[in-house]
């Protein structure tokens, strides 16, 4: 990679953040947003079935997601364009696909993640019905994002990440993990019948549409220009190292507590079942630790999209609407931003009472299965294009990693769609 110009070096010295906490934030938020109940279940099931054999898969998945996250940040800092503007340059069908997917995703995801938060909260405080807890979480997220500035949102998310990290890692330590077995799990092995578990762990470590929000959070943080790329990379690394440790802790809990017992967990209800089992074995404090970690993971997966996805939708509207394309109005001040935040919060509540419309869920599943391949392929094209300065384009290592990512996510997309139909 080429050197940084003298002008950029001066800019970096002037604006260089001091202290660890000032150099992290957006990456931590992005990584935490992508770790939800689905990732907890995947790691628990793998640990219960195969012990710590798949330590390597979790680490590899975190490395892949770091490459994706870093690429989104690098594109914006090196070109000055958002990812939506990059997609639009590839053709209208690209932004069109995202526009359709974002509306359907917002409607379905809003209900799904509020339900996940409610499940954990009701297990701790069964004083309200399930639907009431779901609505409370949605509305709280709505007003926190609508009325709060990014700096406040970042502080709230950082606290939640800390709680989530301490509680789940603490629970793993209580189970007295076998360190030798964990180190043995660093050697790649795929036992018979475990391929789908492996691919799910690699593909699911912090993977979500919210990852695309990273560029907008960088802008809110005040990071702009090529001189910030080293700090962005550090930020992304911290986020995905913590993600890997978090998911590895969940794998350890499954391995140390469930491996060989024949107990099978499935769905988010399985996390509640596990909390009860942990409480019976290690005491009520451990049960509460795990439930708080489950709730924190779910609530970060609500707040992150509540703040980040409206940026994407507002940028989509501005990018595809000629009269607003050159507008300098902050995205969070636009009607499109507030509309999407409203969509995530209120219309999705219908699903809490009316059940899940089959046709909508199928469409969401089809578009969702195709999103990660879509993201990887478009990033691969953009960061190898002449629109990037030569020193910031992909090198052989990045291209090799992305080739593996493309193959992985295309296969996962195929298996997910095959399972649906």
Buried (B, 14 or more C-beta within 10 A) or exposed (E): EEEBEEEBEEBBEEBEBEEEEEBBBBBBBBBBBBBBBBBBBBBBBBBBBBBBBBBBBBBBBBBBBBBBBBBBBBBBBBBEBBBBBBBBBBEEEBBBBBBEBBBBBBBBBBBBBBBBBBBBBBBBEEEBEBBBBBBBBBBBBBEBBBEBEBEEBBBBBBEBBBBBBBBBBBBBEBBEBBEEBBEBBEEEEBEEEBEEBBBBBBBBBBBBBBBBBBBBBBBBBEBBBBBBBEBBBBBBBBBBBBBBBBBBBBBBBBBBBBBEEEBEBEEBEBBBBBBEBBBEEBEEEBBBBBBBBBBBBBBBBBBBBBBBBBBBBBBBBBBBEEEBEEEEEEBBEBEBBBBBBBBBBBEBBEBBEEEEBEEEBEBBBBBBBBBBBBBBBBBBBBBBBEBBEEEBBBEEEBEEBBEBBBEBBBBBBEBBEEEEE
